[in-house]
């Protein structure tokens, strides 16, 4: 959504979107536990689990006054959120990589 907001920063009438992560996670967990199936629009599509979280997309309140074109994207806010998201993602990958290295080391020392 952040990338979509950044891409539409100059689109007249575009409203910045956001997601309620807690609600989306709760919905995804309930679908996962309930055993879901993907809706196919063509018989040639491969059947699989659904990724749809539904109902969690929202519009972000504007932090700046309307510029006259109805666009509510604040590019500085979007870039900062995008950078924060990228850093959190990298940190989680480094943490996970460290955990795998530790497990490999532990398994290797017993063999």
C-alpha positions in Angstrom: 0.0 0.0 0.0 2.9 2.3 0.7 4.3 1.9 -2.8 0.8 2.5 -4.2 0.5 5.7 -2.3 3.9 6.9 -3.4 3.2 6.0 -7.0 -0.1 8.0 -6.9 1.3 11.0 -5.1 0.6 13.2 -8.1 -2.7 11.6 -9.1 -5.6 14.1 -8.7 -8.3 12.8 -6.4 -6.3 9.9 -5.1 -6.8 9.2 -1.3 -3.9 7.7 0.6 -4.6 4.2 1.8 -3.6 2.3 4.9 -4.2 -1.1 6.4 -5.3 -2.1 9.9 -2.6 -4.8 10.4 -4.1 -6.2 13.5 -7.5 -6.8 11.9 -5.9 -8.2 8.7 -3.7 -10.6 10.8 -6.8 -11.7 12.8 -8.8 -12.4 9.6 -5.9 -14.3 8.0 -5.5 -16.5 11.1 -9.2 -17.3 11.2 -9.1 -18.2 7.5 -6.1 -20.4 8.1 -7.7 -22.3 10.9 -11.0 -22.7 9.1 -9.4 -24.3 6.0 -10.1 -22.0 3.1 -10.1 -22.5 -0.6 -9.3 -20.1 -3.5 -12.1 -19.0 -5.7 -11.2 -19.7 -9.3 -12.4 -17.5 -12.1 -11.1 -19.9 -14.8 -11.1 -23.7 -14.9 -7.4 -23.5 -15.9 -6.4 -21.8 -12.7 -4.6 -23.8 -10.0 -6.5 -24.3 -6.8 -4.9 -23.1 -3.6 -5.4 -21.2 -0.4 -6.9 -17.7 -0.3 -4.7 -14.6 0.5 -7.7 -12.3 0.7 -7.9 -10.5 4.1 -10.8 -8.3 3.3 -12.2 -5.3 5.1 -8.9 -4.1 6.5 -8.1 -1.4 3.8 -8.8 2.1 5.1 -8.1 5.7 3.9 -5.5 7.6 5.9 -6.3 11.0 7.4 -4.5 13.8 5.7 -1.7 15.5 7.7 -1.6 18.4 5.3 -4.2 20.8 3.9 -5.8 19.9 0.5 -3.6 21.1 -2.4 -6.7 21.7 -4.5 -6.5 18.5 -6.5 -8.1 16.2 -3.8 -5.0 14.1 -3.4 -4.3 13.3 0.3 -0.9 11.7 -0.1 1.9 13.3 1.9 5.0 12.0 0.1 7.3 12.6 3.1 5.1 10.5 5.4 4.9 7.7 2.8 8.7 7.7 2.2 9.4 7.6 6.0 6.9 4.7 6.5 8.4 2.9 3.5 11.9 3.3 4.9 10.8 2.1 8.4 9.1 -0.9 6.8 12.2 -1.8 4.9 14.4 -1.5 8.0 12.1 -3.7 10.1 12.0 -6.3 7.3 15.8 -6.3 7.1 16.1 -6.6 10.9 13.7 -9.6 10.9 15.6 -11.3 8.2 18.9 -10.8 10.1 17.3 -12.1 13.2 15.9 -15.2 11.4 19.3 -15.8 9.7 21.0 -15.7 13.1 18.6 -18.2 14.5 19.2 -20.6 11.6 23.0 -20.2 12.0 22.6 -21.0 15.7 20.5 -24.1 14.9 23.0 -25.3 12.3 25.9 -24.8 14.7 24.0 -26.8 17.4 23.2 -29.6 15.1 26.7 -29.7 13.7 28.3 -30.0 17.1 26.3 -33.1 18.0 27.1 -35.0 14.8 
